[in-house]
Amino acid sequence: MNVFDKSLSPSAQDPSGNPSREGSSCLGEAPLEHQGFTNRHLLLPIPCCVPPRAMCSGKLQTGLLVAGYFVYLLVGAAVFQALERTAEKQQKMAAAQMKEAFLQNFPHLTVAEMEQFMKNLTEAIQNGVYPVGNESQTENSNWDFSNSFFFAGTVVSTIGYGTLRPKTAGGQIFCVFFALFGIPLNIVFLHRVGKMLSLLCKKLGKFLYEKGMRKKKIKFLTLLFFLVTGILVFLCLPSLFFQITEGWSYSEGIYFAFITLSTIGFGDYVVGKQPGRIYFSYYRTLVAIWILFGLAWIALLFNLLTKVLEDTEKIIVKDLHQIVKPKLLP
């Protein structure tokens, strides 16, 4: 019985008449599991007698998981190397040629002076100063309220782009305590929003069930609604918005949206930081709100994919037992 069947079936209750945890939709618990904070992670194992067959099955599952995990990383590393290494080499060659041409055009500059200028320029960019154009860098602050709200959101969500960060001792100490209490608060917030999204799916499932639709079809349509709506609201439409506002390509917008909502946060693409572009007031505040709600949806999606992988693992282990068992019999 799938998670949507359980939510529609009377068997989703325990003997006391209360809804069981197992009978609830797995989508509602996703934000906590995605962030790594669940009650079951805090429980200590209780010693008990485990049947040998169960131990063998557990070892097999662990072995398959470890092997599959590292194979996935190795394949990813090979693909990234194949895609990015050549482009990186070309960029390094272009930078070296540009540097050489600059020195030829300005022969009065020494190599040491050029290196120091580049070092200062790099430090300025890392500190949030983009020395492009003729406008004074002192007029626009990186710490106006909109940017500060955006930074606060990246702290509690643990995205951490790294492009904007406190540099004063007071700001750094406050950031520690702000994150200490803000991250748990964010987890509770995501858990609540996740329950709201899951409730919408359950209401849709109940509506379809009352219309006499089969449970398997209800599961498919509910999942389809969850995926299509989420992809449209949190990935496709925002990427189009970023394409217009930031001047990125649509694929770059998709890339930024997913990297942000998954809390990877490389920092290579950050909103509101393009030199020469004019942004409307509280633009980054609006983006921060999109991030907070998008985190809840992406956590539900990850939870759903985790369940699919766990079910697939169980099927593989079961099939392996069916293959190995006849060979062990006399």
C-alpha positions in Angstrom: 0.0 0.0 0.0 1.5 3.4 -1.0 1.5 6.5 1.1 -1.5 8.0 -0.6 -3.5 4.7 -0.1 -2.7 4.9 3.6 -3.9 8.4 3.9 -7.2 7.4 2.3 -7.6 4.0 4.1 -9.1 3.4 7.5 -6.1 1.1 8.2 -4.0 4.3 8.6 -5.0 4.3 12.3 -3.6 2.3 15.1 -5.9 0.2 17.5 -6.4 3.2 19.7 -8.0 5.0 16.9 -5.3 7.6 16.5 -3.6 8.1 13.1 -0.4 6.2 13.0 2.9 7.8 11.9 3.3 5.2 9.2 -0.1 6.0 7.7 0.8 9.7 7.2 2.2 10.9 3.9 5.9 10.8 3.7 5.9 14.2 2.1 4.9 15.9 5.4 8.1 14.8 7.2 10.6 15.8 4.4 12.0 19.1 5.6 13.3 17.5 8.9 14.7 14.5 7.1 16.3 16.6 4.4 18.1 18.8 7.0 19.2 15.7 8.9 17.1 16.3 12.1 14.6 13.6 12.9 13.6 12.1 16.2 14.8 8.6 15.1 18.3 10.0 14.6 18.4 10.9 18.3 17.4 7.4 19.6 20.0 5.1 20.9 20.0 1.5 19.6 18.5 -1.1 21.9 20.4 -4.4 22.1 18.3 -7.4 21.0 18.7 -10.8 19.4 18.8 -10.4 15.7 18.2 -13.5 13.5 21.1 -14.5 11.3 19.1 -14.0 8.2 18.2 -10.5 9.2 21.8 -9.7 9.9 22.8 -11.1 6.5 20.2 -9.0 4.8 21.3 -5.9 6.7 24.9 -6.4 5.7 23.9 -6.9 2.1 21.9 -3.7 2.1 24.7 -1.8 3.7 27.2 -3.2 1.2 25.0 -2.3 -1.7 24.4 1.2 -0.4 28.1 1.9 0.2 29.1 0.5 -3.2 26.3 2.4 -5.0 27.2 5.6 -3.1 30.9 5.6 -4.1 30.1 4.4 -7.7 27.8 7.4 -8.0 30.5 9.8 -6.8 33.1 8.2 -9.1 30.9 8.5 -12.1 30.0 12.1 -11.2 33.7 13.0 -10.8 34.5 11.4 -14.2 31.7 13.3 -15.9 32.6 16.7 -14.3 36.2 16.2 -15.2 35.4 15.4 -18.8 33.0 18.4 -19.1 35.0 21.1 -17.2 38.7 20.4 -17.5 39.1 21.5 -21.1 37.1 24.6 -20.6 39.2 25.5 -17.5 42.4 25.1 -19.5 41.1 27.4 -22.3 40.2 30.0 -19.7 43.6 29.9 -18.1 45.3 30.3 -21.5 43.0 33.2 -22.3 43.8 34.9 -19.0 47.5 34.5 -19.5 47.3 36.0 -23.0 45.2 38.9 -21.7 47.8 39.6 -19.0 50.7 39.5 -21.5 48.8 41.8 -23.9 48.1 44.2 -21.0 51.8 44.4 -20.1 52.7 45.0 -23.7 50.3 47.9 -24.0 51.6 49.4 -20.7 55.3 48.9 -20.8 55.9 51.2 -17.9 54.3 48.7 -15.6 56.4 46.0 -14.0 55.2 42.5 -13.6 55.3 43.0 -9.8 53.1 46.1 -10.0 50.7 44.2 -12.3 50.5 41.3 -9.9 49.8 43.6 -6.9 47.0 45.4 -8.9 45.4 42.1 -9.7 45.7 41.0 -6.1 44.0 44.2 -4.9 41.3 43.8 -7.5 40.6 40.2 -6.5 40.3 41.2 -2.8 37.9 44.0 -3.7 35.6 41.7 -5.6 35.7 39.1 -2.7 34.7 41.9 -0.4 31.7 42.7 -2.5 33.1 45.7 -4.4 32.7 45.4 -8.2 35.0 48.1 -9.8 33.2 48.2 -13.1 31.8 51.5 -14.4 32.2 55.1 -13.3 29.7 55.2 -10.5 31.0 55.7 -7.0 31.3 52.5 -5.0 30.4 54.3 -1.8 26.9 55.2 -2.9 25.4 51.7 -3.0 25.8 49.7 0.2 26.0 45.9 0.2 24.3 46.0 3.7 21.1 47.9 2.9 18.0 46.2 4.4 17.1 44.2 1.4 20.6 42.7 1.1 20.7 42.2 4.9 17.4 40.3 4.8 18.7 38.1 2.0 21.9 37.4 4.0 19.8 36.5 7.1 17.8 34.0 4.9 21.0 32.4 3.6 22.3 32.0 7.1 19.3 30.2 8.6 18.8 28.1 5.5 22.6 27.1 5.5 23.0 28.0 1.8 26.0 30.3 2.6 26.9 31.8 -0.8 30.0 33.4 0.7 29.8 36.6 -1.5 28.3 38.6 1.4 29.6 37.9 4.9 30.1 39.9 8.1 33.6 41.3 8.6 33.4 43.1 11.9 33.9 41.2 15.2 30.4 42.2 16.4 28.8 41.0 13.1 30.7 37.7 13.2 29.8 37.0 16.8 26.1 37.9 16.2 26.1 35.7 13.1 27.1 32.7 15.2 24.3 33.2 17.7 21.8 34.1 15.0 22.6 30.8 13.2 22.5 28.9 16.4 18.9 29.7 17.0 17.9 30.5 13.5 18.7 27.2 11.9 16.5 25.1 14.2 13.7 27.7 13.7 14.1 27.4 10.0 13.8 23.6 10.3 10.5 24.0 12.2 9.3 26.5 9.6 10.2 24.1 6.7 8.5 21.2 8.6 5.3 23.3 8.9 5.3 24.5 5.3 6.0 20.9 4.2 2.9 19.7 6.1 0.8 22.4 4.4 2.0 21.2 0.9 1.4 17.6 1.9 -2.1 18.5 3.1 -2.8 19.9 -0.3 -1.8 16.6 -1.9 -4.0 14.7 0.5 -7.0 16.9 -0.1 -6.5 16.4 -3.9 -6.3 12.6 -3.3 -9.4 12.7 -1.1 -11.3 14.6 -3.7 -10.4 12.1 -6.4 -11.2 9.2 -4.1 -14.7 10.6 -3.5 -15.1 10.8 -7.3 -14.6 7.0 -7.5 -11.1 7.0 -8.9 -8.9 4.0 -8.4 -6.2 4.4 -5.7 -3.3 3.7 -8.1 -4.5 6.4 -10.4 -5.0 8.8 -7.4 -1.3 8.2 -6.4 -0.1 8.9 -9.9 -2.2 12.1 -10.4 -1.3 13.4 -6.9 2.4 12.9 -7.5 2.1 14.5 -10.9 0.4 17.5 -9.4 3.1 17.8 -6.7 5.9 17.6 -9.2 4.5 19.7 -12.0 3.2 22.5 -9.7 6.5 22.6 -7.8 8.7 22.6 -10.9 6.6 25.3 -12.4 6.4 27.6 -9.3 9.9 27.1 -7.8 12.1 26.4 -10.9 10.6 27.3 -14.3 8.9 30.6 -13.6 11.7 32.0 -11.3 14.3 31.0 -13.9 12.4 33.1 -16.5 12.3 36.0 -14.0 16.1 35.7 -13.4 16.7 35.6 -17.1 14.9 39.0 -17.5 16.2 40.6 -14.3 19.8 39.3 -14.2 20.5 38.8 -17.9 21.3 35.1 -17.4 20.4 32.5 -19.9 17.4 30.3 -19.0 19.7 27.3 -18.3 21.7 29.4 -15.9 18.5 30.4 -14.2 17.5 26.8 -13.8 21.0 26.0 -12.5 20.9 28.8 -10.0 17.4 27.9 -8.7 18.2 24.3 -8.1 21.7 24.9 -6.6 20.1 27.5 -4.3 17.0 25.5 -3.2 19.1 22.4 -2.6 21.3 24.5 -0.3 24.4 23.7 -2.2 25.1 27.4 -2.8 28.3 27.5 -4.8 28.2 31.3 -4.9 29.1 31.5 -8.6 25.6 32.9 -9.4 24.1 35.4 -6.9 21.1 37.6 -7.5 21.4 41.4 -7.4 25.1 41.5 -8.0 25.4 42.1 -11.7 27.5 45.2 -12.5 25.7 47.9 -14.4 22.2 46.5 -13.7 19.5 48.4 -11.9 17.3 46.3 -9.5 14.0 47.3 -7.9 13.7 47.9 -4.2 13.5 44.8 -2.0 14.4 42.6 -5.0 16.6 40.4 -2.9 14.0 40.3 -0.1 11.5 38.8 -2.6 14.1 36.3 -3.7 14.8 35.3 0.0 11.1 34.6 0.5 11.1 32.4 -2.7 14.1 30.6 -1.3 12.4 29.8 2.1 9.3 28.3 0.5 11.2 26.6 -2.2 13.4 24.9 0.4 10.3 23.2 1.8 9.2 21.9 -1.7 12.7 20.7 -2.6 12.9 18.9 0.8 9.7 17.1 0.0 11.0 16.1 -3.4 14.2 14.8 -1.9 12.2 12.8 0.6 10.1 11.3 -2.2 13.2 10.3 -4.2 14.8 8.9 -1.0 11.7 6.6 -0.6 11.9 5.5 -4.2 15.6 4.6 -3.8 14.9 2.8 -0.5 12.1 0.8 -2.1 14.4 0.0 -5.1 17.1 -1.2 -2.7 14.6 -3.5 -0.9 13.5 -5.0 -4.3 17.2 -5.6 -5.3 18.0 -7.3 -2.0 14.9 -9.4 -2.2 15.8 -10.5 -5.8 19.3 -11.3 -4.7 18.0 -13.5 -1.9 15.8 -15.4 -4.3 18.8 -16.0 -6.5 21.2 -17.0 -3.7 18.8 -19.1 -1.6 18.3 -22.0 -4.1 22.1 -22.3 -4.4 22.5 -22.6 -0.6 19.9 -25.4 -0.3 21.3 -29.1 -0.4 
